[in-house]
Amino acid sequence: MLRTMFFATRGDIITLLEQIERNYSLIYYPFGRFPDPSVPKYASASQIPSLGVSPSGTDDTDPRYLILSPETHLILRKNKYVTDQLFVDHDYNPSAVVILPGGTYGDGCIIQGAFLAKNSSDAAVKLLKLYRRDMRLMFHKIADCYIGPDAYEKWQGGSRLTDSVAASPDRDLRLPAREDF
């Protein structure tokens, strides 16, 4: 599994995703359980109401989305133990890139996000490379994370950059020591 981690506000992530959407048609599907095959889908990241806002304050439980080309059919997974639900996840959709958007939580915290792609899928790897390319151009890179411009400004103003609001502050992203620059 390939992973690219980032910290971004709604404005940061929308700007990044719309940059890709200018050249590629994409569909966003929410992860989760659904009672029937009519799964919500979004033709643009800007249509996702809470994208870039972390409802739970932790990257483990925040919403995530599959990103697929419109030509790729979404495959819903069935589970023999939960027969009345259909699942949208990465298991049966290996050509998807998964976005865990993270985002702002309250006034002083930005939760880590990530793009994930199965390295066995050429389509997923190609799309992930596009996101990485644009992140290198638009975001700041600190350690192994990219930080969107607005998130960076908030971080400089004292906001935490972390994977969970409940985590100890010693797990927050920190600027490298001066000699590391």
C-alpha positions in Angstrom: 0.0 0.0 0.0 1.4 3.4 -1.0 0.6 6.3 1.3 1.0 10.1 1.2 0.3 11.9 4.4 -0.8 15.5 4.6 -2.4 18.2 6.8 -4.9 20.5 5.1 -7.8 22.7 5.7 -10.9 22.5 3.5 -9.6 25.3 1.3 -6.2 23.5 0.9 -7.7 20.1 0.0 -10.3 21.5 -2.3 -7.7 23.5 -4.2 -5.5 20.5 -4.6 -8.3 18.2 -5.7 -9.8 20.7 -8.1 -6.3 21.1 -9.7 -6.5 17.4 -10.7 -10.2 17.6 -11.6 -9.4 20.3 -14.3 -7.6 17.6 -16.3 -9.3 14.3 -15.1 -12.9 13.4 -14.5 -13.2 11.7 -11.1 -16.0 10.4 -8.9 -15.9 10.4 -5.1 -17.7 7.7 -3.1 -18.0 7.7 0.7 -16.7 4.6 2.5 -19.2 2.8 4.6 -22.3 0.6 4.8 -25.3 1.2 2.6 -28.7 -0.6 2.6 -29.0 -0.6 -1.2 -26.9 0.0 -4.2 -27.7 3.7 -4.5 -24.5 4.9 -3.0 -24.0 8.7 -2.9 -21.4 10.0 -5.3 -19.8 13.3 -6.0 -18.5 14.6 -9.3 -16.2 17.1 -7.6 -14.5 17.3 -4.2 -16.2 20.7 -3.6 -19.6 18.9 -3.5 -18.6 16.9 -0.4 -20.1 19.0 2.4 -17.7 18.3 5.2 -14.5 17.6 3.3 -11.6 19.1 5.2 -13.4 19.2 8.5 -12.7 16.3 10.9 -15.9 15.4 12.8 -14.2 13.1 15.3 -10.8 14.6 15.8 -9.0 11.4 14.9 -7.8 10.0 11.5 -8.9 6.5 12.4 -12.6 7.3 12.6 -13.0 10.2 10.2 -14.8 9.8 6.9 -12.9 8.5 3.9 -13.7 8.4 0.2 -12.9 6.2 -2.8 -11.7 8.2 -5.9 -12.4 6.5 -9.2 -12.6 7.5 -12.8 -16.1 7.6 -14.2 -15.2 4.7 -16.5 -14.5 2.4 -13.5 -17.5 0.7 -12.1 -17.8 0.9 -8.3 -18.0 -2.6 -6.9 -20.1 -3.0 -3.7 -18.9 -5.7 -1.3 -21.3 -8.1 0.4 -20.7 -9.6 3.8 -22.3 -12.9 4.7 -22.6 -11.8 8.3 -24.3 -8.4 7.5 -26.6 -9.5 4.7 -28.7 -6.3 4.7 -25.8 -4.0 4.0 -23.5 -3.3 1.0 -20.0 -2.0 1.7 -18.0 0.6 -0.2 -14.4 0.0 0.5 -11.0 -0.6 -1.1 -11.2 -4.4 -1.0 -13.1 -4.8 -4.3 -12.0 -1.5 -5.8 -8.2 -1.8 -6.1 -8.0 0.8 -8.9 -9.3 3.5 -6.5 -7.3 6.0 -4.6 -8.6 6.4 -1.0 -8.6 9.8 0.6 -8.7 10.2 4.3 -9.1 14.0 4.2 -8.6 14.8 7.9 -8.9 18.5 8.3 -9.7 21.1 10.9 -11.1 20.0 14.3 -12.3 22.9 16.4 -10.3 26.1 16.4 -6.8 24.8 17.2 -6.2 21.4 15.6 -5.7 20.0 12.2 -6.1 16.2 11.8 -3.7 14.3 9.5 -5.1 13.1 6.2 -3.7 10.6 3.7 -4.0 9.3 0.1 -3.7 5.5 -0.1 -3.3 3.4 -3.2 -2.7 -0.3 -3.8 0.7 -0.6 -5.5 -0.7 -3.5 -7.5 -3.0 -1.2 -9.5 -1.4 0.9 -12.3 -4.5 3.2 -12.3 -4.3 3.9 -8.6 -0.5 4.5 -8.7 -0.9 6.9 -11.6 -3.5 8.9 -9.8 -1.6 8.9 -6.6 1.5 10.3 -8.5 -0.7 13.1 -9.8 -1.7 14.1 -6.2 1.9 13.8 -5.1 3.1 16.0 -8.0 0.7 18.8 -7.2 1.3 18.5 -3.4 5.0 19.1 -4.1 4.1 22.2 -6.0 1.4 23.6 -3.8 2.1 22.4 -0.2 5.1 22.7 2.2 7.0 19.5 3.0 8.0 18.8 6.6 9.5 15.4 7.4 7.3 12.9 5.6 4.1 15.1 5.5 2.8 17.7 3.2 1.2 20.8 4.7 -1.3 22.9 2.8 -0.7 26.7 2.8 -3.7 27.5 5.0 -2.8 24.6 7.4 0.8 25.8 7.5 -0.3 29.3 8.4 -2.6 28.0 11.2 0.3 25.8 12.4 2.6 28.8 12.6 -0.1 30.5 14.6 -0.2 27.7 17.2 -2.6 25.1 15.8 -1.7 21.5 16.4 -1.0 19.2 13.5 -1.7 15.6 14.8 -3.4 12.4 14.0 -5.7 12.6 17.0 -6.8 15.5 19.2 -6.6 13.0 22.1 -3.0 12.2 21.4 -0.2 13.6 23.6 1.2 16.9 22.1 4.6 15.2 21.8 3.1 13.3 18.8 2.3 16.5 17.0 4.2 17.4 13.9 7.1 19.7 14.8 9.5 21.8 12.8 12.9 20.1 12.4 15.8 21.4 14.5 17.5 24.4 12.8 20.6 22.3 11.8 18.3 20.0 9.8 17.4 22.7 7.3 
